[in-house]
Each structure stands twice: as C-alpha cells, then as structure tokens.
Amino acid sequence: MTDYFDKLKSVSSGYASLDYEHKNWQHASMKVVRFFINGDPVDALTFLVHDNNARSFAIKYAERLRELIPR
C-alpha cells in the first residue's frame, strides 16, 4: 500500500483517521529493489518487496520510469 494515508486524508478533508492493531507476526522472504539513475542509487526509488514478486515489480516499475523520465 502506497500513499494510503495521504489519500484517506485528502478524501476526508483531513478529518478521517485509521486505527489498527497487529494480529500476529510472520516471517517472510523479502528483497530490496533499488533503482539507479545515471549510475547513482536513488533513495526515493528503493522498495522492500516480497521475494516472489521482486522481479516482476522491478520490471513493471522500470518500464513506468522509462515512460516518465525524459532522455
């Protein structure tokens, strides 16, 4: 989930809130996906993704970046 709280606040004009409680913890295999622009790592483009989805996430995100960032 990305930008969930920002969207919640904008839809409710800042009056909504969300309260939650963790039910339990589970171990999961995670990978860090980092994007580099001109050989430099960009901290804002670093994601923690489940191991099973890391490759497909990186490919889709890279394709989206290629469309958005001009040469």
MODELLER restraints for C-alpha pairs under 7 A, 6 or more apart:
rsr = mdl.restraints
at = mdl.atoms
rsr.add(forms.Gaussian(group=physical.xy_distance, feature=features.Distance(at['CA:8:A'], at['CA:16:A']), mean=6.67, stdev=0.5))
rsr.add(forms.Gaussian(group=physical.xy_distance, feature=features.Distance(at['CA:9:A'], at['CA:15:A']), mean=6.65, stdev=0.5))
rsr.add(forms.Gaussian(group=physical.xy_distance, feature=features.Distance(at['CA:9:A'], at['CA:16:A']), mean=6.05, stdev=0.5))
rsr.add(forms.Gaussian(group=physical.xy_distance, feature=features.Distance(at['CA:29:A'], at['CA:50:A']), mean=6.10, stdev=0.5))
rsr.add(forms.Gaussian(group=physical.xy_distance, feature=features.Distance(at['CA:29:A'], at['CA:51:A']), mean=5.49, stdev=0.5))
rsr.add(forms.Gaussian(group=physical.xy_distance, feature=features.Distance(at['CA:30:A'], at['CA:48:A']), mean=6.58, stdev=0.5))
rsr.add(forms.Gaussian(group=physical.xy_distance, feature=features.Distance(at['CA:30:A'], at['CA:49:A']), mean=5.60, stdev=0.5))
rsr.add(forms.Gaussian(group=physical.xy_distance, feature=features.Distance(at['CA:30:A'], at['CA:50:A']), mean=4.40, stdev=0.5))
rsr.add(forms.Gaussian(group=physical.xy_distance, feature=features.Distance(at['CA:30:A'], at['CA:51:A']), mean=4.82, stdev=0.5))
rsr.add(forms.Gaussian(group=physical.xy_distance, feature=features.Distance(at['CA:31:A'], at['CA:48:A']), mean=5.81, stdev=0.5))
rsr.add(forms.Gaussian(group=physical.xy_distance, feature=features.Distance(at['CA:31:A'], at['CA:49:A']), mean=5.44, stdev=0.5))
rsr.add(forms.Gaussian(group=physical.xy_distance, feature=features.Distance(at['CA:31:A'], at['CA:50:A']), mean=6.11, stdev=0.5))
rsr.add(forms.Gaussian(group=physical.xy_distance, feature=features.Distance(at['CA:31:A'], at['CA:51:A']), mean=5.48, stdev=0.5))
rsr.add(forms.Gaussian(group=physical.xy_distance, feature=features.Distance(at['CA:31:A'], at['CA:54:A']), mean=6.65, stdev=0.5))
rsr.add(forms.Gaussian(group=physical.xy_distance, feature=features.Distance(at['CA:32:A'], at['CA:46:A']), mean=6.93, stdev=0.5))
rsr.add(forms.Gaussian(group=physical.xy_distance, feature=features.Distance(at['CA:32:A'], at['CA:47:A']), mean=5.73, stdev=0.5))
rsr.add(forms.Gaussian(group=physical.xy_distance, feature=features.Distance(at['CA:32:A'], at['CA:48:A']), mean=4.69, stdev=0.5))
rsr.add(forms.Gaussian(group=physical.xy_distance, feature=features.Distance(at['CA:32:A'], at['CA:49:A']), mean=6.30, stdev=0.5))
rsr.add(forms.Gaussian(group=physical.xy_distance, feature=features.Distance(at['CA:33:A'], at['CA:46:A']), mean=5.63, stdev=0.5))
rsr.add(forms.Gaussian(group=physical.xy_distance, feature=features.Distance(at['CA:33:A'], at['CA:47:A']), mean=5.11, stdev=0.5))
rsr.add(forms.Gaussian(group=physical.xy_distance, feature=features.Distance(at['CA:33:A'], at['CA:48:A']), mean=6.25, stdev=0.5))
rsr.add(forms.Gaussian(group=physical.xy_distance, feature=features.Distance(at['CA:33:A'], at['CA:49:A']), mean=6.94, stdev=0.5))
rsr.add(forms.Gaussian(group=physical.xy_distance, feature=features.Distance(at['CA:33:A'], at['CA:54:A']), mean=6.97, stdev=0.5))
rsr.add(forms.Gaussian(group=physical.xy_distance, feature=features.Distance(at['CA:33:A'], at['CA:58:A']), mean=6.80, stdev=0.5))
rsr.add(forms.Gaussian(group=physical.xy_distance, feature=features.Distance(at['CA:34:A'], at['CA:41:A']), mean=6.85, stdev=0.5))
rsr.add(forms.Gaussian(group=physical.xy_distance, feature=features.Distance(at['CA:34:A'], at['CA:45:A']), mean=6.18, stdev=0.5))
rsr.add(forms.Gaussian(group=physical.xy_distance, feature=features.Distance(at['CA:34:A'], at['CA:46:A']), mean=4.46, stdev=0.5))
rsr.add(forms.Gaussian(group=physical.xy_distance, feature=features.Distance(at['CA:34:A'], at['CA:47:A']), mean=6.54, stdev=0.5))
rsr.add(forms.Gaussian(group=physical.xy_distance, feature=features.Distance(at['CA:35:A'], at['CA:41:A']), mean=5.95, stdev=0.5))
rsr.add(forms.Gaussian(group=physical.xy_distance, feature=features.Distance(at['CA:35:A'], at['CA:42:A']), mean=6.15, stdev=0.5))
rsr.add(forms.Gaussian(group=physical.xy_distance, feature=features.Distance(at['CA:35:A'], at['CA:45:A']), mean=5.61, stdev=0.5))
rsr.add(forms.Gaussian(group=physical.xy_distance, feature=features.Distance(at['CA:35:A'], at['CA:46:A']), mean=6.38, stdev=0.5))
rsr.add(forms.Gaussian(group=physical.xy_distance, feature=features.Distance(at['CA:36:A'], at['CA:42:A']), mean=5.83, stdev=0.5))
